[in-house]
Amino acid sequence: MSDARTPAQIEADIARRRQELAVTLDEIGVRVHPKTIMGDAKAKAASAVDRTAGRAYVSANRVVTNVRDQLVTEDGAPRMERIVPVALVVVGLVGLLTVSSARGGGRSGGRKGCKRRR
């Protein structure tokens, strides 16, 4: 089994393979560089945030559309038979929260500003 390559061909092959190895090592060096790793991580995080924000926007838009469909007719007129009860519930909840916060919410036990004597 004889190798028909000349010494010049072998040297050229070795030089070519060294060059390929150098390029591969440079690529690996770039890939494992901390700045590259951080950049990739930031890009993945930004992409995840964008996807999440996009999904949230679509969900919120769907909810708003559904609520609007419930409170407005197809021709754009308000459905008072649905709006009035919703408005009353909202006003009632705001009133309850206002009264609750005005009374202190029962959190302080009725001892505002009182110091305990020993």
C-alpha positions as CSV (number, residue, x, y, z in Angstrom):
1,M,0.0,0.0,0.0
2,S,1.9,3.1,-1.2
3,D,0.9,6.7,-0.8
4,A,1.2,8.4,-4.1
5,R,1.4,11.9,-2.6
6,T,4.4,14.0,-2.8
7,P,6.0,15.7,0.2
8,A,4.8,19.1,-1.2
9,Q,1.2,17.8,-1.4
10,I,1.5,16.5,2.2
11,E,2.8,19.8,3.4
12,A,0.0,21.7,1.6
13,D,-2.5,19.3,3.2
14,I,-1.1,20.0,6.6
15,A,-1.1,23.7,6.0
16,R,-4.7,23.6,4.9
17,R,-5.8,21.6,7.9
18,R,-3.9,24.0,10.2
19,Q,-5.8,26.9,8.7
20,E,-9.1,25.0,9.0
21,L,-8.3,24.3,12.7
22,A,-7.3,27.9,13.3
23,V,-10.7,29.1,11.9
24,T,-12.5,26.5,14.0
25,L,-10.7,27.6,17.2
26,D,-11.5,31.2,16.4
27,E,-15.2,30.4,16.0
28,I,-15.1,28.5,19.3
29,G,-13.3,31.4,21.0
30,V,-16.0,33.8,19.8
31,R,-18.8,31.5,20.9
32,V,-17.5,31.0,24.4
33,H,-16.5,34.6,25.0
34,P,-18.4,36.1,27.9
35,K,-19.7,39.0,25.9
36,T,-21.1,36.6,23.3
37,I,-22.7,34.5,26.0
38,M,-24.2,37.6,27.6
39,G,-25.4,38.9,24.3
40,D,-27.1,35.6,23.5
41,A,-28.7,35.5,26.9
42,K,-30.0,39.1,26.6
43,A,-31.4,38.4,23.1
44,K,-33.2,35.3,24.4
45,A,-34.6,37.2,27.4
46,A,-35.7,40.1,25.2
47,S,-37.4,37.6,22.8
48,A,-39.2,35.9,25.7
49,V,-40.4,39.3,27.1
50,D,-41.6,40.3,23.6
51,R,-43.5,37.0,23.2
52,T,-45.0,37.4,26.7
53,A,-45.9,41.0,26.1
54,G,-47.4,40.1,22.7
55,R,-49.5,37.3,24.3
56,A,-50.6,39.7,27.1
57,Y,-51.6,42.3,24.5
58,V,-53.6,39.8,22.5
59,S,-55.4,38.5,25.7
60,A,-56.1,42.0,26.9
61,N,-57.4,43.0,23.5
62,R,-59.7,40.0,23.4
63,V,-61.1,40.8,26.9
64,V,-61.7,44.4,25.9
65,T,-63.4,43.3,22.7
66,N,-65.6,40.9,24.6
67,V,-66.6,43.5,27.2
68,R,-67.3,46.0,24.5
69,D,-69.5,43.5,22.7
70,Q,-71.4,43.0,25.9
71,L,-71.9,46.7,26.5
72,V,-72.4,48.1,23.0
73,T,-74.7,46.9,20.2
74,E,-73.4,46.1,16.7
75,D,-74.3,49.6,15.5
76,G,-72.4,51.3,18.4
77,A,-75.3,52.2,20.6
78,P,-74.8,51.6,24.4
79,R,-76.8,48.8,26.0
80,M,-78.1,50.6,29.0
81,E,-79.7,47.5,30.4
82,R,-76.2,46.1,30.9
83,I,-74.2,49.3,31.6
84,V,-76.4,50.5,34.5
85,P,-76.0,47.3,36.7
86,V,-72.2,47.2,36.0
87,A,-71.9,50.9,37.0
88,L,-73.9,50.4,40.2
89,V,-71.7,47.5,41.2
90,V,-68.5,49.5,40.5
91,V,-69.9,52.5,42.5
92,G,-70.9,50.1,45.4
93,L,-67.4,48.6,45.5
94,V,-65.7,52.0,45.4
95,G,-68.0,53.1,48.3
96,L,-67.2,50.1,50.4
97,L,-63.5,50.5,49.8
98,T,-63.8,54.2,50.8
99,V,-65.7,53.5,53.9
100,S,-63.3,50.7,54.8
101,S,-60.2,52.8,54.4
102,A,-61.8,55.7,56.3
103,R,-62.4,53.5,59.3
104,G,-58.9,52.3,59.2
105,G,-59.7,48.9,57.7
106,G,-59.7,47.3,61.2
107,R,-55.9,46.8,60.9
108,S,-54.8,49.0,63.8
109,G,-57.3,47.6,66.3
110,G,-58.7,51.1,67.1
111,R,-55.5,52.3,68.8
112,K,-54.2,54.9,66.4
113,G,-51.6,57.1,68.0
114,C,-52.0,55.5,71.5
115,K,-48.9,54.5,73.3
116,R,-48.8,51.5,75.5
117,R,-48.0,52.2,79.2
118,R,-45.9,49.8,81.2
